[in-house]
Amino acid sequence: MINLVDLKRQFQSVENEVLHGIAEVIKSGQYILGPKVRELEEKISTKLGVTEAVAVANGTDALVLTLEAYGIGVGDEVITTPFTFFASAEAISRVGAVPVFADVDPGTYNIDPAEIERRITTATKAIIPVHLFGQPVDMDKITEIAKKHGLLVIEDACQAFGATYKNKRVGSLGDAACFSFFPTKNLGTMGDGGIITTSDVELAGKIRKLRTHGTTKKYYHDQIGYNSRLDELHAAILLINLTKIDEWNQKRRELADRYRQHLRDVPYLTMPVESEDGSHIYHLFCMESDRREELMQDLLNAQIQTGVYYPRCLHLQEVYSLLDYKKGDFPIAESLSEKLFAIPMHPFLTENEQDQIIALLRQKGGS
Ligand SMILES: *Cc1c(COP(=O)(O)O)cnc(C)c1O
């Protein structure tokens, strides 16, 4: 089987360092929010060009704690894309605010700034653009809209660690940014993890307090917080993967170039559009086809894994029926949910494996 991602191969490539890092933590007797987490926070803030990084339990919590630290809640609206993983909107709902969706661009699949502007009301407090599949959103336009209307911008960068936009790292482009270290993310650990990056010192302080039960002084609480911390073991693993991430992202880009070169003339396939302002790091390689189901079946028969990201837009999720959206509200996102599919993409995919996938997509689909 050629898998969408291959975490075993990823581990093998860093096996000695990871096992050493894990052993070090185990022997140290310090397991939660210790020196490894501090080192990870420092290294990530430096790498991304921000002053603060706060590690938390997962990417969803990163979003929830950031929204809460900004005081966003009941009565507020936050604009995001209907074409993303559920957590982008779930976090908004979790703090009591209302997610307001805006349709996406048909080529990049990212939220369309013009659509954002149409959805702004007096209740709007923030925009959460998602760098979907690893491709940076058009942040200049979004920042301009946010400035004009006095809104916060919180990047959902869970799929885009290391990607750049106009030579700046994703994670340094808005007021704050949220990352996930779920194992299959391009920078992942062997469990759950997440981090918030920002240059807002006050915000970072509020999030640090929220992540440990609303306390700055142990056993004295003036706020209801969370238990949302990163373990030292995960920090140790992430510190190693962090040294490889640029190389891994570069490999993803090279593989994506090869897919694009060899598949772009296939009439029943539409390649994703790469924006000129950003470097797409291809957390996933998704493309469009009217014959998605048939192609996926052909690939599966040949032991090649595929995936659908995402089969149902968020405005059409059952849980959001109370928001009164209907089919047809976001035609581009809805069309993508019917046509996009992902083929294997990870830094350890070999050219030989990629050639098999390409050959199959070219021939089999032609029947
Ligand atoms: C994975 C992901 C999240 C949530 O991260 P978890 O660590 O799984 O909680 C949020 N937003 C997007 C776009 C994601 O891909």
The ligand as an SDF file (V2000), in Angstrom:
LIG
                    3D

 15 15  0  0  0  0  0  0  0  0999 V2000
   -5.8140   19.7860   12.5130 C   0  0  0  0  0  0  0  0  0  0  0  0
   -6.4900   21.0890   12.4070 C   0  0  0  0  0  0  0  0  0  0  0  0
   -7.0090   21.7480   13.5290 C   0  0  0  0  0  0  0  0  0  0  0  0
   -7.0580   21.1220   14.9000 C   0  0  0  0  0  0  0  0  0  0  0  0
   -5.8710   20.6590   15.3890 O   0  0  0  0  0  0  0  0  0  0  0  0
   -5.8860   19.4670   16.4870 P   0  0  0  0  0  0  0  0  0  0  0  0
   -4.4790   19.4390   16.9610 O   0  0  0  0  0  0  0  0  0  0  0  0
   -6.3010   18.2330   15.8080 O   0  0  0  0  0  0  0  0  0  0  0  0
   -6.8210   19.8840   17.5600 O   0  0  0  0  0  0  0  0  0  0  0  0
   -7.5630   22.9910   13.3500 C   0  0  0  0  0  0  0  0  0  0  0  0
   -7.6330   23.5620   12.1280 N   0  0  0  0  0  0  0  0  0  0  0  0
   -7.1670   22.9560   11.0290 C   0  0  0  0  0  0  0  0  0  0  0  0
   -7.2560   23.6430    9.7120 C   0  0  0  0  0  0  0  0  0  0  0  0
   -6.5940   21.6890   11.1260 C   0  0  0  0  0  0  0  0  0  0  0  0
   -6.1620   21.0830   10.0150 O   0  0  0  0  0  0  0  0  0  0  0  0
  1  2  1  0
  2  3  1  0
  2 14  2  0
  3  4  1  0
  3 10  2  0
  4  5  1  0
  5  6  1  0
  6  7  2  0
  6  8  1  0
  6  9  1  0
 10 11  1  0
 11 12  2  0
 12 13  1  0
 12 14  1  0
 14 15  1  0
M  END
$$$$
